[in-house]
Amino acid sequence: MSLSLKIEKQFAQNTERVKSIDLHPTQPWILASLYSGSVSILNYESQTIEKSFKVTDSPVRSAKFIAREKWIVAGTDDAFIRVYNYETMEKIIEFEAHKDFIRFVAVHPTLPYLLSASDDKVIKLWNWEEGWKCTRIFEGHSHYVMQVAINPKDTNTFASGSLDGTIKIWNIGSSAPNFSLDGHSKGVNCIDYFISGDKPYLLSGSDDYTAKVWDFETKSCVQTLEGHEHNVSTACVHPELPILITGSEDGTVRIWHAATFVLENTLNYDLGRVWAVGYKKGSSQVVFGCDSGMVVIKINGSDI
């Protein structure tokens, strides 16, 4: 079984270094957080920047839409979380959330929860209906926590990737991890959940230049994806197509078959290191954030 993929570049937008990408679930908006301390909302239909504003003087490593509240949430190197109304651009709240850089924020799909991951080695759970109270601290990593991902099939559980080289699986109701997945020889930068053949898997990307696919029911690595020539900085599973996407500091994006794990395509848009990927359910568009800007592509595919 192989894939017939049609990949079409729609447009590129030059910006300062992009550290995270998020797509709004209903509007044609890309939220990009920048190393310069700003965030931008780009309209991919009109191909124009709709809004751009300075958050802080330090890098914004992660920003997400909270569409049901009409908010943007940003986590930054000054250890603050800041929340804005994206219609009025009014700042709703800002608070010191960690003791070190905030690497990632993840929004719970249904509950009023935000997870934040930091270089202070912990993950925190925030409840915005309780005035952004920190309701749990998750401890167990021995190095920077680079990313968290909420399990779409069981939203009470989530995974984290750390520069300690491990992936840990957690339950929202417990401060200690359920278990760890070990196998990368260097730090883990990125993780994503996916389903293949009704089985749940995790995809991880690492500073060891590889991505790995994990069966977390058997707690084993089932495939190592090799080919990148530098750190794998971002990885995701496309919600509509059976493909895994990895981006690297080698400047390339690689597309792998989600069932056979065969490398299908290697893309290079000459925008420098690839730091982030964004997509949304129901859309064939994928957005990459890089050193020199972002690029929007359309991927259509069928099994042949």
C-alpha positions as CSV (number, residue, x, y, z in Angstrom):
1,M,0.0,0.0,0.0
2,S,1.5,3.3,-1.0
3,L,0.1,6.8,-1.1
4,S,-0.4,9.1,-4.1
5,L,0.2,12.6,-2.6
6,K,-0.4,15.9,-4.3
7,I,1.5,18.6,-2.5
8,E,0.9,22.2,-3.6
9,K,2.6,25.2,-2.1
10,Q,-0.1,27.9,-1.6
11,F,2.0,30.8,-0.3
12,A,4.9,31.8,2.0
13,Q,5.0,34.7,4.4
14,N,8.4,36.1,5.5
15,T,8.4,36.9,9.2
16,E,10.9,36.8,12.1
17,R,11.6,33.3,13.5
18,V,8.4,31.3,14.1
19,K,8.3,29.1,17.2
20,S,4.7,27.9,17.2
21,I,1.8,27.6,14.8
22,D,-1.9,27.1,15.6
23,L,-4.9,27.1,13.2
24,H,-8.3,28.4,14.3
25,P,-11.0,25.7,14.1
26,T,-13.5,27.8,12.1
27,Q,-11.8,31.0,10.9
28,P,-9.1,31.1,8.2
29,W,-6.5,32.2,10.7
30,I,-3.0,31.1,11.5
31,L,-1.6,32.1,14.9
32,A,2.1,32.3,14.8
33,S,4.2,33.0,17.9
34,L,7.6,34.6,17.2
35,Y,11.0,34.5,18.8
36,S,11.0,38.3,18.8
37,G,8.3,38.4,21.5
38,S,5.3,39.0,19.2
39,V,2.3,37.0,17.9
40,S,0.7,37.4,14.5
41,I,-2.7,36.3,13.1
42,L,-2.4,35.6,9.4
43,N,-5.5,35.1,7.2
44,Y,-4.6,32.3,4.8
45,E,-7.5,33.1,2.4
46,S,-6.6,36.7,1.9
47,Q,-2.9,36.0,2.5
48,T,-2.6,39.0,4.8
49,I,-1.6,39.6,8.4
50,E,-4.8,40.6,10.2
51,K,-3.3,41.3,13.6
52,S,0.2,41.4,15.1
53,F,1.2,42.7,18.5
54,K,4.1,42.6,21.0
55,V,3.5,40.3,23.9
56,T,6.9,40.7,25.7
57,D,10.6,41.3,25.0
58,S,11.4,37.6,25.3
59,P,10.5,34.8,22.9
60,V,7.0,33.5,22.7
61,R,7.6,29.8,22.3
62,S,4.0,28.7,22.3
63,A,0.6,30.3,21.6
64,K,-2.8,28.8,21.1
65,F,-6.3,29.8,20.2
66,I,-8.9,29.1,22.9
67,A,-11.7,29.5,20.3
68,R,-14.6,28.9,22.6
69,E,-13.6,31.9,24.7
70,K,-12.3,34.0,21.8
71,W,-8.9,34.0,23.4
72,I,-5.2,33.6,22.6
73,V,-3.0,32.2,25.3
74,A,0.8,32.7,25.1
75,G,3.6,31.1,27.1
76,T,7.0,33.0,27.0
77,D,10.6,32.9,28.1
78,D,9.9,35.4,30.9
79,A,7.9,32.5,32.5
80,F,4.5,34.3,32.2
81,I,1.3,33.1,30.7
82,R,-0.7,35.9,29.0
83,V,-4.3,35.7,27.7
84,Y,-5.8,38.1,25.2
85,N,-9.2,38.5,23.6
86,Y,-8.5,38.1,19.9
87,E,-11.4,40.3,18.8
88,T,-10.5,43.3,20.9
89,M,-6.8,42.5,21.6
90,E,-7.5,43.3,25.2
91,K,-5.3,41.5,27.7
92,I,-7.5,39.3,29.9
93,I,-4.8,38.3,32.4
94,E,-1.1,37.8,32.9
95,F,0.6,35.8,35.6
96,E,4.0,34.3,36.4
97,A,3.4,30.6,35.8
98,H,6.8,28.9,36.1
99,K,10.3,29.5,37.3
100,D,11.9,29.3,33.8
101,F,11.1,29.4,30.1
102,I,7.6,28.1,29.1
103,R,8.2,25.7,26.2
104,F,4.6,24.8,25.4
105,V,0.9,25.3,26.2
106,A,-1.9,22.9,25.4
107,V,-5.6,23.6,25.6
108,H,-7.9,20.9,26.8
109,P,-10.6,20.2,24.1
110,T,-13.6,20.4,26.5
111,L,-12.7,21.4,30.0
112,P,-11.5,24.9,31.1
113,Y,-7.9,23.6,31.4
114,L,-4.6,24.7,30.1
115,L,-1.4,22.6,30.5
116,S,2.0,24.4,30.5
117,A,5.4,22.8,30.1
118,S,8.6,24.5,31.2
119,D,12.4,24.4,31.6
120,D,11.7,24.2,35.4
121,K,11.1,20.5,34.7
122,V,7.4,20.5,35.6
123,I,4.0,20.6,33.9
124,K,1.2,22.6,35.4
125,L,-2.6,22.4,35.0
126,W,-4.5,25.7,35.1
127,N,-8.3,26.1,35.4
128,W,-9.5,29.4,33.9
129,E,-13.0,29.0,35.4
130,E,-11.3,29.2,38.8
131,G,-9.4,32.4,38.0
132,W,-6.5,30.6,36.4
133,K,-5.8,28.7,39.5
134,C,-3.0,26.1,39.3
135,T,-4.8,22.9,40.3
136,R,-2.0,20.4,39.8
137,I,1.8,20.2,39.3
138,F,3.1,17.2,37.5
139,E,6.6,16.2,38.5
140,G,8.9,13.4,37.3
141,H,11.1,14.8,34.4
142,S,14.7,15.5,35.2
143,H,15.3,18.1,32.4
144,Y,13.3,20.7,30.4
145,V,9.8,19.6,29.4
146,M,9.5,20.5,25.7
147,Q,6.0,19.6,24.8
148,V,2.7,18.0,26.0
149,A,-0.1,16.4,24.0
150,I,-3.5,15.5,25.3
151,N,-4.8,12.1,24.3
152,P,-7.8,12.7,21.9
153,K,-9.3,9.3,22.8
154,D,-9.0,9.8,26.6
155,T,-8.7,13.5,27.4
156,N,-8.0,12.7,31.1
157,T,-4.5,11.5,30.0
158,F,-1.6,13.3,28.3
159,A,1.9,12.7,27.2
160,S,5.0,14.8,27.7
161,G,8.4,14.9,26.0
162,S,11.6,16.1,27.7
163,L,15.3,16.7,27.1
164,D,15.8,14.0,29.7
165,G,15.2,11.7,26.7
166,T,11.9,10.2,28.0
167,I,8.2,10.4,27.1
168,K,6.0,10.2,30.1
169,I,2.3,9.4,30.2
170,W,0.2,11.1,32.9
171,N,-3.4,11.2,34.2
172,I,-4.8,14.7,34.9
173,G,-5.8,13.5,38.4
174,S,-2.4,12.4,39.5
175,S,0.9,14.4,40.0
176,A,3.1,11.4,39.2
177,P,3.5,9.8,35.8
178,N,1.8,6.5,35.0
179,F,4.8,5.3,33.0
180,S,7.8,6.3,30.8
181,L,8.8,5.4,27.3
182,D,12.6,5.2,26.9
183,G,14.4,4.7,23.6
184,H,15.7,8.1,22.2
185,S,19.4,8.6,22.8
186,K,18.9,12.3,23.2
187,G,16.2,14.8,24.3
188,V,12.6,14.6,23.1
189,N,11.3,17.8,21.5
190,C,7.9,16.9,20.3
191,I,5.1,14.4,20.6
192,D,1.6,13.6,19.0
193,Y,-1.0,11.0,19.4
194,F,-2.5,9.1,16.5
195,I,-4.7,6.1,15.8
196,S,-3.7,3.5,13.2
197,G,-5.8,0.3,12.7
198,D,-7.8,1.2,15.8
199,K,-4.7,1.1,17.9
200,P,-3.4,4.1,19.7
201,Y,0.2,5.3,19.0
202,L,2.5,8.1,19.9
203,L,4.9,9.9,17.5
204,S,8.0,11.6,19.0
205,G,10.8,13.6,17.6
206,S,14.3,14.0,19.1
207,D,17.7,15.6,19.1
208,D,19.0,12.2,18.1
209,Y,17.9,13.1,14.6
210,T,15.1,10.5,14.6
211,A,11.4,10.2,15.1
212,K,9.9,7.2,16.8
213,V,6.5,5.5,16.7
214,W,5.4,4.0,20.0
215,D,2.6,1.5,20.9
216,F,1.9,2.9,24.3
217,E,-0.3,-0.1,25.2
218,T,2.7,-2.4,25.0
219,K,5.0,0.4,26.0
220,S,7.3,-0.4,23.0
221,C,8.8,1.5,20.1
222,V,7.5,-0.1,16.9
223,Q,9.4,2.0,14.3
224,T,12.2,4.5,14.1
225,L,12.0,7.1,11.3
226,E,15.5,7.9,10.1
227,G,16.7,10.4,7.5
228,H,16.8,13.8,9.1
229,E,20.3,15.3,9.3
230,H,19.7,17.4,12.4
231,N,17.3,17.6,15.5
232,V,13.7,16.7,14.8
233,S,12.0,19.8,16.2
234,T,8.3,19.2,15.4
235,A,6.2,16.2,14.6
236,C,2.5,15.6,14.0
237,V,0.0,13.2,12.5
238,H,-2.3,14.6,9.8
239,P,-6.0,14.4,11.0
240,E,-7.4,13.6,7.5
241,L,-4.6,11.7,5.7
242,P,-2.6,8.6,6.8
243,I,0.6,10.6,7.1
244,L,3.2,11.5,9.7
245,I,4.9,14.8,9.3
246,T,8.3,15.7,10.8
247,G,10.2,19.0,10.7
248,S,13.8,19.5,11.5
249,E,16.6,21.9,12.1
250,D,18.0,20.5,8.9
251,G,15.5,22.7,7.1
252,T,13.4,19.9,5.7
253,V,9.9,18.5,6.3
254,R,9.5,14.8,5.8
255,I,6.2,13.0,5.1
256,W,5.9,9.4,6.1
257,H,3.1,6.8,5.5
258,A,1.3,6.3,8.9
259,A,0.8,2.6,8.3
260,T,3.9,1.4,6.5
261,F,6.2,4.2,7.9
262,V,7.8,4.6,4.4
263,L,9.2,8.0,3.6
264,E,6.8,9.5,1.0
265,N,8.2,13.0,0.4
266,T,10.9,15.4,1.5
267,L,10.1,19.1,1.3
268,N,12.4,22.1,1.6
269,Y,11.0,25.7,1.3
270,D,14.4,27.5,2.0
271,L,13.1,29.2,5.1
272,G,15.7,27.8,7.4
273,R,15.2,25.5,10.4
274,V,11.7,24.2,10.8
275,W,10.3,24.8,14.3
276,A,6.5,24.2,14.1
277,V,3.7,22.6,12.2
278,G,0.0,23.4,12.3
279,Y,-3.1,21.8,10.8
280,K,-6.8,21.5,11.5
281,K,-9.4,18.8,11.3
282,G,-11.4,18.8,8.1
283,S,-8.7,20.7,6.1
284,S,-6.0,19.6,3.8
285,Q,-3.9,22.6,4.6
286,V,-0.7,22.3,6.6
287,V,1.4,25.3,7.8
288,F,5.1,25.2,8.7
289,G,6.9,27.8,10.9
290,C,10.6,28.3,10.2
291,D,13.5,30.7,10.9
292,S,12.5,33.1,8.1
293,G,8.7,32.8,8.1
294,M,5.9,30.4,7.4
295,V,4.7,28.4,4.4
296,V,1.1,27.1,3.7
297,I,0.8,24.0,1.7
298,K,-2.1,21.8,0.6
299,I,-1.8,18.0,0.7
300,N,-4.3,15.8,-1.0
301,G,-3.8,12.1,-1.2
302,S,-5.3,8.7,-1.9
303,D,-4.2,5.1,-1.3
304,I,-3.0,3.4,-4.5
